[in-house]
Amino acid sequence: MGLFRKRKYITVSNTEINRDDILGEQQPIIPDGMWVKCPKCGRILYNKDLEEKLKVCGNCNAHIRLTARERIDITIDKGSFVEFDADMKSDNPLDFPEYDVKTAAMAKKTGINEAVITGMGTIGGKKTVIAVMDSHFMMASMGSVVGEKITRAIETATGKELPIIIFTASGGARMQEGMFSLMQMAKTSSALAKHDEKGLLYITVLTDPTTGGVTASFAMLGDIILSEPGALVGFAGRRVIQQTLKEQLPEEFQSAEFLLEHGFIDKVVDRSKLKDLLTQLLSN
């Protein structure tokens, strides 16, 4: 970040002198990960304080992206979560160049095998099935495994007559899987239709960003649709829409607040208040 970077040379009486000649080799040691920069306002934040605030910037209220595991930890009652299909991994159905290498590298980096974690647990003591997408894994793009895991989670909720909550975060369909990826839109939507036929509750929580094929399928099919503040939610990109319509879009276009104002979602909820609201909804 450069926050603690020292200049190599300092000027004394119009003469540049090497700092090491004065200070020696000793330099301040700043542990990695101690400070992070808010992606919205740019303020430097102490990481421990940020984690205590559930990764919400105290300066601008930016809801910084969580991993799927972090999301589950702050949502599901401690000790109650049972994961589904943890070992399921992507294949390379189109023999896309180096796709296998990329997914393996992402798995090693993130500690998860795909861009969604599914399972069952309790929220405020109420049993529910949950699926949480993770933008740190290939921007949570939806390939065959993501679609299959979410579909299986929905089917489990249907079979056990339980509600399901899906936290969405995605760049859309995964281009490396082509039509196989696009098929997941229909598959997940069909599973949700059967869940709905049984009169069961489906809640979606839109997080930043939720775009593309995910928005066009299960993200917007919830009986109740919630969103975190400031989340980007849309289908096509802003630039594509502007070029197609030949007109300038409002600055807040595709934000959670814009969607709430126009009736596309039900409520924008701060992260700190989300579990209490989910508990209330599951209790009704």
BAPABA-971195 format. One record per residue: residue in three letters; y, z, x of N, C-alpha, C in turn. Coordinates in pm, whole numbers. Example, Ala and Ser with C-alpha at 12.3 -4.5 7.8 and 13.67 -1.06 7.14 Angstrom:
<nodes>
NODE    aa     n_c2     n_c3     n_c1    ca_c2    ca_c3    ca_c1     c_c2     c_c3     c_c1
NODE   ALA     -569      780     1319     -450      780     1230     -330      780     1320
NODE   SER     -225      708     1285     -106      714     1367        3      787     1290
</nodes>
This chain:
<nodes>
NODE    aa     n_c2     n_c3     n_c1    ca_c2    ca_c3    ca_c1     c_c2     c_c3     c_c1
NODE   MET     -120        0       82        0        0        0      126        0       85
NODE   GLY      115       52      210      231       53      295      318      175      277
NODE   LEU      277      269      190      361      385      161      381      471      283
NODE   PHE      274      485      362      281      572      479      282      493      610
NODE   ARG      304      363      601      302      281      721      422      311      809
NODE   LYS      397      335      938      504      363     1033      539      236     1109
NODE   ARG      668      219     1134      709      104     1213      657      118     1355
NODE   LYS      612        7     1411      558        9     1547      667       47     1647
NODE   TYR      789       -2     1621      899       24     1715     1013       96     1643
NODE   ILE     1085      182     1718     1205      244     1667     1320      208     1760
NODE   THR     1442      217     1709     1558      179     1788     1636      302     1831
NODE   VAL     1656      316     1960     1733      426     2017     1840      367     2108
NODE   SER     1967      391     2076     2079      336     2156     2063      186     2175
NODE   ASN     2037      117     2064     2023      -29     2063     1904      -79     2144
NODE   THR     1810       10     2177     1692      -31     2253     1567       -2     2172
NODE   GLU     1478     -102     2158     1353      -82     2084     1251      -12     2172
NODE   ILE     1195       98     2122     1097      175     2198      969      186     2116
NODE   ASN      855      165     2181      725      178     2116      705      322     2071
NODE   ARG      673      342     1941      653      477     1888      545      552     1965
NODE   ASP      440      479     2006      328      545     2074      370      607     2206
NODE   ASP      473      548     2269      521      604     2395      584      741     2372
NODE   ILE      636      766     2251      701      893     2220      603      989     2153
NODE   LEU      529      937     2054      444     1023     1972      301     1031     2020
NODE   GLY      263      942     2111      124      937     2154       39      865     2052
NODE   GLU      -92      880     2059     -184      806     1973     -201      871     1836
NODE   GLN     -158      998     1822     -181     1068     1696      -99     1008     1582
NODE   GLN     -164      972     1474     -100      916     1356     -144      995     1234
NODE   PRO      -62     1001     1130     -102     1074     1008     -225     1010      945
NODE   ILE     -318     1092      899     -441     1043      838     -431     1064      687
NODE   ILE     -429      955      613     -422      962      467     -557      918      411
NODE   PRO     -634     1007      348     -767      969      296     -757      855      196
NODE   ASP     -854      763      203     -860      652      109     -878      706      -33
NODE   GLY     -807      644     -128     -823      681     -267     -742      800     -311
NODE   MET     -661      859     -221     -583      976     -261     -468      936     -353
NODE   TRP     -411      817     -332     -298      770     -410     -332      634     -469
NODE   VAL     -283      609     -589     -300      478     -653     -165      434     -709
NODE   LYS     -153      305     -726      -29      248     -779      -48      208     -924
NODE   CYS       41      253    -1010       32      215    -1151       51       64    -1164
NODE   PRO      -41       -6    -1229      -30     -151    -1241       84     -198    -1329
NODE   LYS      139     -107    -1410      247     -145    -1501      386     -115    -1444
NODE   CYS      411       11    -1405      545       48    -1359      558       52    -1208
NODE   GLY      443       47    -1138      447       44     -992      462      179     -926
NODE   ARG      469      287    -1004      485      420     -944      358      460     -870
NODE   ILE      375      530     -756      262      579     -680      218      712     -741
NODE   LEU       88      722     -775       36      837     -847      -73      908     -766
NODE   TYR      -70     1040     -770     -173     1120     -704     -302     1107     -786
NODE   ASN     -407     1060     -724     -528     1023     -796     -590     1140     -873
NODE   LYS     -587     1259     -816     -646     1375     -884     -571     1405    -1013
NODE   ASP     -437     1399    -1007     -357     1422    -1127     -384     1314    -1231
NODE   LEU     -399     1191    -1185     -423     1079    -1276     -556     1096    -1348
NODE   GLU     -658     1140    -1277     -789     1160    -1338     -784     1272    -1443
NODE   GLU     -705     1375    -1416     -691     1484    -1514     -622     1436    -1641
NODE   LYS     -542     1330    -1629     -473     1273    -1745     -551     1155    -1803
NODE   LEU     -682     1146    -1771     -770     1041    -1821     -722      902    -1780
NODE   LYS     -663      895    -1662     -611      769    -1605     -502      705    -1693
NODE   VAL     -414      789    -1743     -297      743    -1816     -174      779    -1732
NODE   CYS      -92      680    -1701       26      702    -1618      125      794    -1690
NODE   GLY      165      902    -1623      259      995    -1683      401      942    -1690
NODE   ASN      427      832    -1620      561      775    -1617      583      672    -1728
NODE   CYS      486      581    -1745      506      471    -1840      399      466    -1950
NODE   ASN      303      560    -1949      195      567    -2047       97      450    -2039
NODE   ALA       94      381    -1926       -4      275    -1907     -144      334    -1909
NODE   HIS     -232      275    -1988     -371      318    -1994     -450      236    -1892
NODE   ILE     -468      293    -1775     -534      222    -1665     -682      206    -1698
NODE   ARG     -737       92    -1661     -875       59    -1699     -976      158    -1644
NODE   LEU    -1070      197    -1731    -1178      288    -1695    -1305      209    -1668
NODE   THR    -1395      267    -1590    -1529      212    -1581    -1605      252    -1707
NODE   ALA    -1718      188    -1732    -1798      223    -1849    -1847      367    -1840
NODE   ARG    -1887      411    -1722    -1936      548    -1705    -1824      649    -1730
NODE   GLU    -1704      620    -1681    -1589      709    -1706    -1562      719    -1856
NODE   ARG    -1571      605    -1924    -1546      602    -2069    -1649      687    -2143
NODE   ILE    -1774      674    -2106    -1880      751    -2171    -1861      900    -2146
NODE   ASP    -1822      936    -2024    -1803     1077    -1988    -1696     1145    -2073
NODE   ILE    -1590     1070    -2108    -1482     1134    -2185    -1500     1116    -2336
NODE   THR    -1603     1042    -2377    -1622     1014    -2519    -1746     1084    -2577
NODE   ILE    -1857     1073    -2507    -1984     1127    -2555    -1995     1275    -2516
NODE   ASP    -2047     1357    -2607    -2068     1499    -2578    -2155     1515    -2454
NODE   LYS    -2115     1608    -2370    -2184     1628    -2242    -2333     1654    -2261
NODE   GLY    -2412     1578    -2184    -2557     1597    -2184    -2631     1529    -2297
NODE   SER    -2559     1458    -2385    -2627     1400    -2502    -2656     1250    -2488
NODE   PHE    -2606     1187    -2384    -2617     1040    -2375    -2753      997    -2321
NODE   VAL    -2814      903    -2393    -2940      840    -2350    -2914      690    -2340
NODE   GLU    -2929      635    -2221    -2895      494    -2198    -3009      402    -2241
NODE   PHE    -2972      284    -2291    -3068      179    -2325    -3067       70    -2217
NODE   ASP    -3180        9    -2191    -3192     -116    -2115    -3113     -116    -1984
NODE   ALA    -3119       -5    -1911    -3039        8    -1789    -3081      -90    -1681
NODE   ASP    -3208     -132    -1681    -3258     -219    -1573    -3244     -368    -1604
NODE   MET    -3190     -403    -1718    -3178     -543    -1755    -3074     -614    -1668
NODE   LYS    -3114     -727    -1607    -3026     -801    -1518    -3016     -947    -1559
NODE   SER    -2908    -1011    -1516    -2887    -1152    -1548    -2979    -1243    -1468
NODE   ASP    -3021    -1351    -1531    -3092    -1459    -1463    -2988    -1566    -1432
NODE   ASN    -3032    -1680    -1384    -2941    -1791    -1356    -2992    -1914    -1429
NODE   PRO    -2974    -1918    -1563    -3038    -2023    -1643    -2992    -2165    -1611
NODE   LEU    -2874    -2181    -1557    -2821    -2315    -1526    -2823    -2344    -1377
NODE   ASP    -2887    -2257    -1299    -2886    -2271    -1152    -2745    -2292    -1099
NODE   PHE    -2654    -2213    -1150    -2514    -2221    -1107    -2505    -2174     -962
NODE   PRO    -2435    -2249     -876    -2431    -2214     -733    -2382    -2072     -707
NODE   GLU    -2466    -1995     -637    -2435    -1859     -590    -2409    -1758     -703
NODE   TYR    -2448    -1792     -823    -2431    -1697     -935    -2515    -1571     -911
NODE   ASP    -2639    -1589     -863    -2726    -1475     -834    -2664    -1385     -728
NODE   VAL    -2604    -1448     -628    -2541    -1371     -520    -2424    -1289     -574
NODE   LYS    -2347    -1351     -662    -2228    -1284     -716    -2267    -1166     -804
NODE   THR    -2366    -1184     -892    -2405    -1073     -980    -2468     -959     -900
NODE   ALA    -2542     -994     -794    -2602     -890     -709    -2492     -812     -637
NODE   ALA    -2390     -882     -590    -2279     -816     -522    -2202     -725     -618
NODE   MET    -2185     -772     -743    -2115     -691     -843    -2196     -565     -877
NODE   ALA    -2326     -580     -886    -2412     -466     -916    -2402     -360     -806
NODE   LYS    -2401     -407     -681    -2390     -314     -567    -2255     -245     -567
NODE   LYS    -2150     -319     -598    -2014     -265     -595    -1988     -165     -707
NODE   THR    -2037     -196     -828    -2005     -114     -946    -2111       -8     -978
NODE   GLY    -2233      -27     -928    -2339       68     -959    -2404       46    -1094
NODE   ILE    -2373      -66    -1160    -2438     -102    -1286    -2491     -243    -1275
NODE   ASN    -2594     -275    -1353    -2660     -405    -1341    -2592     -515    -1421
NODE   GLU    -2512     -478    -1519    -2440     -579    -1598    -2311     -518    -1654
NODE   ALA    -2236     -603    -1724    -2100     -565    -1764    -2091     -482    -1890
NODE   VAL    -2201     -424    -1933    -2197     -335    -2050    -2303     -227    -2033
NODE   ILE    -2270     -107    -2078    -2367        2    -2085    -2385       37    -2231
NODE   THR    -2509       46    -2274    -2540       80    -2413    -2626      205    -2417
NODE   GLY    -2621      275    -2529    -2702      395    -2541    -2673      470    -2669
NODE   MET    -2723      592    -2673    -2707      675    -2792    -2670      817    -2749
NODE   GLY    -2585      880    -2827    -2545     1017    -2797    -2472     1075    -2916
NODE   THR    -2405     1188    -2894    -2328     1249    -3002    -2180     1254    -2963
NODE   ILE    -2096     1240    -3064    -1951     1254    -3049    -1908     1361    -3148
NODE   GLY    -1862     1474    -3096    -1830     1586    -3185    -1951     1632    -3264
NODE   GLY    -2069     1617    -3203    -2193     1658    -3269    -2253     1554    -3362
NODE   LYS    -2185     1441    -3381    -2234     1335    -3470    -2306     1227    -3390
NODE   LYS    -2431     1203    -3423    -2511     1105    -3349    -2461      963    -3376
NODE   THR    -2450      886    -3269    -2404      747    -3281    -2460      663    -3168
NODE   VAL    -2468      534    -3192    -2500      436    -3086    -2368      386    -3030
NODE   ILE    -2366      361    -2900    -2241      320    -2836    -2267      209    -2735
NODE   ALA    -2172      118    -2725    -2176       13    -2621    -2039       10    -2556
NODE   VAL    -2036       14    -2424    -1909       18    -2351    -1907      -94    -2248
NODE   MET    -1813     -186    -2261    -1800     -296    -2166    -1717     -249    -2047
NODE   ASP    -1750     -306    -1930    -1687     -263    -1805    -1620     -381    -1737
NODE   SER    -1486     -380    -1735    -1411     -492    -1679    -1424     -503    -1527
NODE   HIS    -1481     -401    -1463    -1498     -406    -1318    -1614     -495    -1276
NODE   PHE    -1700     -534    -1373    -1814     -623    -1346    -1780     -761    -1400
NODE   MET    -1735     -851    -1312    -1701     -989    -1348    -1611     -994    -1472
NODE   MET    -1513     -903    -1476    -1419     -892    -1588    -1490     -882    -1722
NODE   ALA    -1607     -819    -1720    -1686     -797    -1842    -1708     -926    -1920
NODE   SER    -1721    -1036    -1848    -1750    -1163    -1917    -1885    -1153    -1985
NODE   MET    -1898    -1220    -2099    -2018    -1206    -2182    -2119    -1316    -2152
NODE   GLY    -2223    -1277    -2081    -2335    -1367    -2057    -2453    -1327    -2145
NODE   SER    -2570    -1380    -2113    -2689    -1356    -2195    -2727    -1209    -2201
NODE   VAL    -2720    -1140    -2087    -2762    -1000    -2083    -2663     -911    -2159
NODE   VAL    -2533     -937    -2143    -2434     -859    -2218    -2458     -875    -2367
NODE   GLY    -2476    -1000    -2411    -2502    -1025    -2553    -2631     -962    -2601
NODE   GLU    -2735     -970    -2519    -2865     -915    -2556    -2859     -763    -2565
NODE   LYS    -2795     -698    -2469    -2786     -552    -2472    -2707     -502    -2592
NODE   ILE    -2597     -570    -2622    -2517     -530    -2738    -2595     -554    -2868
NODE   THR    -2665     -667    -2876    -2746     -697    -2995    -2855     -593    -3015
NODE   ARG    -2923     -557    -2907    -3028     -455    -2916    -2971     -320    -2960
NODE   ALA    -2852     -287    -2911    -2788     -162    -2951    -2757     -163    -3100
NODE   ILE    -2706     -275    -3150    -2676     -289    -3292    -2804     -276    -3375
NODE   GLU    -2910     -342    -3330    -3037     -337    -3402    -3095     -196    -3403
NODE   THR    -3078     -123    -3293    -3123       17    -3288    -3045      101    -3389
NODE   ALA    -2913       79    -3394    -2831      152    -3491    -2873      120    -3634
NODE   THR    -2905       -6    -3658    -2950      -47    -3792    -3083       18    -3828
NODE   GLY    -3178       12    -3732    -3310       68    -3757    -3308      219    -3778
NODE   LYS    -3221      288    -3706    -3213      434    -3718    -3107      478    -3819
NODE   GLU    -3043      379    -3883    -2938      404    -3982    -2827      493    -3925
NODE   LEU    -2776      448    -3811    -2670      519    -3741    -2545      432    -3731
NODE   PRO    -2428      493    -3716    -2308      415    -3688    -2313      362    -3545
NODE   ILE    -2233      263    -3518    -2223      212    -3381    -2075      196    -3346
NODE   ILE    -2042      232    -3223    -1907      215    -3170    -1915      125    -3048
NODE   ILE    -1834       20    -3045    -1830      -69    -2929    -1691      -66    -2869
NODE   PHE    -1683      -30    -2742    -1559      -38    -2665    -1556     -175    -2597
NODE   THR    -1461     -257    -2637    -1455     -393    -2584    -1357     -402    -2467
NODE   ALA    -1392     -487    -2372    -1305     -522    -2259    -1368     -645    -2197
NODE   SER    -1301     -758    -2205    -1368     -880    -2159    -1271     -993    -2133
NODE   GLY    -1306    -1074    -2034    -1233    -1197    -2009    -1286    -1312    -2092
NODE   GLY    -1392    -1286    -2172    -1447    -1389    -2259    -1589    -1429    -2219
NODE   ALA    -1630    -1547    -2259    -1765    -1596    -2229    -1779    -1622    -2079
NODE   ARG    -1900    -1605    -2027    -1925    -1624    -1885    -1956    -1770    -1855
NODE   MET    -1866    -1836    -1785    -1877    -1981    -1765    -2003    -2019    -1687
NODE   GLN    -2055    -1930    -1603    -2173    -1965    -1523    -2298    -1981    -1609
NODE   GLU    -2292    -1938    -1736    -2409    -1951    -1823    -2386    -2049    -1937
NODE   GLY    -2270    -2111    -1942    -2244    -2219    -2036    -2279    -2185    -2180
NODE   MET    -2360    -2271    -2243    -2395    -2255    -2384    -2473    -2126    -2411
NODE   PHE    -2550    -2080    -2312    -2623    -1955    -2329    -2527    -1839    -2355
NODE   SER    -2412    -1845    -2290    -2311    -1742    -2312    -2250    -1753    -2451
NODE   LEU    -2216    -1874    -2491    -2153    -1894    -2623    -2246    -1853    -2737
NODE   MET    -2377    -1867    -2716    -2474    -1827    -2819    -2465    -1678    -2853
NODE   GLN    -2416    -1598    -2758    -2411    -1454    -2781    -2311    -1416    -2891
NODE   MET    -2213    -1502    -2913    -2116    -1477    -3021    -2187    -1473    -3155
NODE   ALA    -2271    -1571    -3179    -2345    -1578    -3306    -2450    -1469    -3315
NODE   LYS    -2517    -1442    -3203    -2625    -1344    -3204    -2575    -1203    -3235
NODE   THR    -2467    -1163    -3170    -2412    -1030    -3196    -2355    -1019    -3337
NODE   SER    -2290    -1126    -3382    -2231    -1125    -3516    -2338    -1117    -3624
NODE   SER    -2450    -1186    -3601    -2560    -1183    -3697    -2621    -1043    -3705
NODE   ALA    -2637     -978    -3591    -2691     -842    -3590    -2598     -745    -3664
NODE   LEU    -2467     -765    -3648    -2371     -680    -3717    -2373     -701    -3868
NODE   ALA    -2401     -825    -3910    -2410     -854    -4054    -2524     -774    -4117
NODE   LYS    -2637     -763    -4047    -2751     -686    -4098    -2720     -537    -4099
NODE   HIS    -2645     -493    -3998    -2602     -353    -3993    -2510     -323    -4112
NODE   ASP    -2424     -417    -4143    -2329     -401    -4254    -2401     -401    -4389
NODE   GLU    -2506     -482    -4401    -2581     -489    -4526    -2641     -354    -4564
NODE   LYS    -2667     -271    -4465    -2720     -137    -4492    -2610      -35    -4520
NODE   GLY    -2485      -82    -4520    -2374        7    -4550    -2341      103    -4438
NODE   LEU    -2371       64    -4314    -2350      152    -4198    -2215      125    -4133
NODE   LEU    -2161      227    -4068    -2028      220    -4011    -2029      153    -3873
NODE   TYR    -1934       62    -3854    -1914       -2    -3724    -1768       12    -3685
NODE   ILE    -1744       76    -3570    -1608       95    -3519    -1593       20    -3387
NODE   THR    -1485      -56    -3375    -1454     -117    -3246    -1330      -52    -3188
NODE   VAL    -1332      -33    -3057    -1216       18    -2984    -1180      -88    -2881
NODE   LEU    -1066     -153    -2901    -1022     -260    -2812     -949     -200    -2693
NODE   THR     -993     -235    -2573     -925     -189    -2452     -882     -309    -2371
NODE   ASP     -802     -285    -2272     -740     -393    -2194     -834     -448    -2088
NODE   PRO     -856     -582    -2084     -817     -682    -2184     -936     -715    -2273
NODE   THR     -912     -756    -2396    -1017     -806    -2484     -977     -947    -2524
NODE   THR    -1047    -1046    -2471    -1007    -1185    -2491    -1128    -1277    -2512
NODE   GLY    -1098    -1403    -2542    -1200    -1507    -2549    -1306    -1486    -2655
NODE   GLY    -1430    -1520    -2619    -1541    -1516    -2714    -1574    -1379    -2767
NODE   VAL    -1541    -1275    -2693    -1563    -1138    -2742    -1468    -1109    -2858
NODE   THR    -1341    -1148    -2842    -1245    -1132    -2951    -1287    -1213    -3072
NODE   ALA    -1340    -1332    -3047    -1377    -1424    -3156    -1509    -1386    -3222
NODE   SER    -1572    -1278    -3177    -1698    -1238    -3239    -1694    -1089    -3273
NODE   PHE    -1773    -1008    -3203    -1793     -870    -3249    -1670     -780    -3236
NODE   ALA    -1575     -813    -3150    -1459     -726    -3130    -1377     -709    -3257
NODE   MET    -1368     -814    -3337    -1281     -810    -3455    -1359     -796    -3585
NODE   LEU    -1486     -755    -3577    -1568     -741    -3696    -1586     -597    -3740
NODE   GLY    -1520     -505    -3675    -1537     -364    -3707    -1489     -328    -3847
NODE   ASP    -1556     -233    -3908    -1506     -177    -4034    -1372     -108    -4008
NODE   ILE    -1365      -46    -3891    -1240       15    -3844    -1215      -38    -3703
NODE   ILE    -1095      -91    -3680    -1062     -147    -3549     -948      -66    -3489
NODE   LEU     -979        0    -3379     -881       80    -3306     -847        9    -3176
NODE   SER     -739       53    -3113     -703       -3    -2983     -627      101    -2902
NODE   GLU     -641       90    -2770     -559      172    -2682     -420      109    -2670
NODE   PRO     -318      189    -2642     -182      135    -2629     -171       29    -2519
NODE   GLY      -96      -75    -2550      -66     -176    -2450     -179     -271    -2417
NODE   ALA     -292     -260    -2483     -406     -347    -2452     -373     -492    -2483
NODE   LEU     -414     -582    -2395     -404     -726    -2420     -522     -767    -2506
NODE   VAL     -493     -823    -2623     -598     -866    -2715     -563    -1006    -2765
NODE   GLY     -655    -1099    -2746     -628    -1235    -2792     -748    -1325    -2768
NODE   PHE     -734    -1450    -2806     -841    -1548    -2782     -802    -1637    -2664
NODE   ALA     -718    -1735    -2686     -673    -1822    -2577     -560    -1754    -2501
NODE   GLY     -537    -1799    -2379     -432    -1743    -2297     -293    -1778    -2348
NODE   ARG     -197    -1696    -2314      -59    -1713    -2359       -4    -1851    -2321
NODE   ARG      -28    -1892    -2197       26    -2019    -2149      -34    -2137    -2227
NODE   VAL     -163    -2130    -2254     -230    -2238    -2329     -170    -2250    -2469
NODE   ILE     -147    -2136    -2533      -91    -2138    -2669       51    -2195    -2668
NODE   GLN      132    -2153    -2572      269    -2202    -2565      273    -2353    -2541
NODE   GLN      186    -2401    -2455      182    -2545    -2427      135    -2624    -2548
NODE   THR       44    -2565    -2626       -8    -2633    -2745       96    -2635    -2857
NODE   LEU      162    -2521    -2879      259    -2510    -2988      397    -2564    -2951
NODE   LYS      420    -2579    -2819      551    -2627    -2770      663    -2533    -2811
NODE   GLU      635    -2403    -2808      739    -2306    -2839      714    -2176    -2765
NODE   GLN      820    -2098    -2747      812    -1971    -2675      756    -1863    -2766
NODE   LEU      664    -1783    -2713      604    -1675    -2791      679    -1545    -2769
NODE   PRO      674    -1453    -2865      740    -1323    -2847      687    -1251    -2724
NODE   GLU      769    -1172    -2660      732    -1103    -2537      610    -1013    -2558
NODE   GLU      604     -948    -2677      495     -853    -2704      372     -920    -2764
NODE   PHE      372    -1053    -2772      261    -1129    -2831      129    -1091    -2763
NODE   GLN       22    -1074    -2842     -113    -1039    -2797     -125     -896    -2746
NODE   SER      -26     -813    -2771      -40     -671    -2739     -101     -598    -2858
NODE   ALA     -158     -481    -2832     -216     -402    -2941     -113     -370    -3047
NODE   GLU        8     -340    -3003      115     -303    -3096      154     -421    -3185
NODE   PHE      154     -541    -3129      185     -663    -3205       79     -687    -3311
NODE   LEU      -49     -667    -3273     -159     -686    -3368     -155     -582    -3480
NODE   LEU     -117     -460    -3447     -105     -356    -3549        4     -392    -3649
NODE   GLU      117     -437    -3598      230     -475    -3683      193     -587    -3779
NODE   HIS      104     -676    -3735       67     -792    -3817      -67     -773    -3890
NODE   GLY     -119     -650    -3890     -234     -619    -3974     -370     -656    -3920
NODE   PHE     -380     -686    -3791     -510     -726    -3736     -595     -607    -3694
NODE   ILE     -531     -495    -3664     -606     -375    -3628     -554     -258    -3713
NODE   ASP     -629     -148    -3712     -597      -37    -3800     -511       72    -3737
NODE   LYS     -527       93    -3606     -451      201    -3544     -451      185    -3392
NODE   VAL     -338      217    -3330     -329      226    -3184     -335      374    -3148
NODE   VAL     -429      410    -3062     -457      552    -3036     -451      583    -2888
NODE   ASP     -376      686    -2852     -374      731    -2713     -513      777    -2672
NODE   ARG     -546      753    -2547     -679      787    -2496     -710      936    -2514
NODE   SER     -611     1022    -2498     -634     1166    -2508     -669     1210    -2650
NODE   LYS     -636     1127    -2748     -660     1163    -2888     -778     1086    -2950
NODE   LEU     -837      998    -2871     -937      907    -2926    -1066      977    -2968
NODE   LYS    -1117     1067    -2885    -1244     1133    -2921    -1229     1213    -3050
NODE   ASP    -1117     1283    -3065    -1096     1361    -3188    -1094     1271    -3311
NODE   LEU    -1029     1154    -3298    -1026     1062    -3411    -1164     1006    -3441
NODE   LEU    -1240      970    -3338    -1376      919    -3360    -1463     1024    -3426
NODE   THR    -1447     1149    -3385    -1523     1259    -3447    -1491     1269    -3595
NODE   GLN    -1363     1257    -3626    -1319     1263    -3765    -1375     1147    -3846
NODE   LEU    -1373     1027    -3790    -1423      909    -3862    -1574      917    -3884
NODE   LEU    -1645      967    -3784    -1791      978    -3796    -1832     1087    -3893
NODE   SER    -1741     1182    -3919    -1772     1294    -4008    -1752     1261    -4156
NODE   ASN    -1675     1154    -4181    -1644     1117    -4319    -1758     1043    -4386
</nodes>
